[in-house]
Amino acid sequence: MTEKLVLRKQHLNGNNGTKPIFVDVSILDSIREIKEETGIPMRRIVEQFLCYAMKNVQIIDEEEGD
């Protein structure tokens, strides 16, 4: 079973600098829905999603199995 990413409703301040990224419109719409439900700024939601993904990613080399 995959561990769920838990977002806690909160308002955090501070900015260490940001860079733009591009995502599909459907993903942006989903992030906006989460923002409306939680009150968490979209930037924080994306940061938490990406941090979770980077800590839990598994990279598989398909050529190694051949």
C-alpha atoms as one frame of an Amber mdcrd trajectory, in Angstrom:
protein
   0.000   0.000   0.000   1.354   3.413  -0.948   1.813   5.933   1.838  -0.402
   8.989   1.337   0.931  12.532   1.187  -0.714  14.462   4.033  -1.241  18.217
   3.689  -1.999  20.164   6.838  -4.013  23.354   6.523  -1.682  26.203   7.384
  -0.323  29.525   6.238   3.454  29.602   6.010   5.514  32.711   5.409   8.955
  33.027   3.940  10.474  32.639   0.536  13.841  31.194  -0.372  13.413  32.154
  -4.013  11.360  30.421  -6.664  11.591  29.433 -10.310   8.682  28.839 -12.683
   7.728  25.365 -13.857   5.203  24.284 -16.466   2.432  21.762 -15.838  -0.575
  20.539 -17.776  -3.738  22.606 -17.309  -5.548  19.647 -15.711  -2.818  19.386
 -13.057  -3.025  23.125 -12.405  -6.797  22.848 -11.969  -6.334  20.025  -9.442
  -3.794  22.077  -7.495  -6.216  25.020  -7.454  -8.937  22.753  -6.026  -6.588
  21.651  -3.233  -5.697  25.300  -2.580  -9.365  26.233  -2.232 -10.033  23.315
   0.123  -6.976  23.795   2.349  -6.075  27.479   2.123  -2.477  26.450   1.435
  -0.817  28.605  -1.240  -0.329  26.813  -4.553   3.441  27.258  -4.326   3.522
  25.391  -0.997   1.321  22.603  -2.341   3.592  22.092  -5.347   6.707  22.207
  -3.141   5.290  19.556  -0.799   4.240  17.340  -3.715   7.665  17.578  -5.339
   9.558  16.981  -2.081   7.430  13.897  -1.418   7.965  12.616  -4.949  11.737
  13.140  -4.802  11.983  11.249  -1.493   9.853   8.370  -2.787  10.914   8.001
  -6.411  12.260   4.696  -7.678  14.206   4.779 -10.941  14.268   1.570 -12.950
  16.608   0.952 -15.867  14.497  -1.109 -18.265  17.614  -2.181 -20.189  19.157
  -3.871 -17.114  16.456  -6.554 -17.145  17.259  -7.675 -20.719
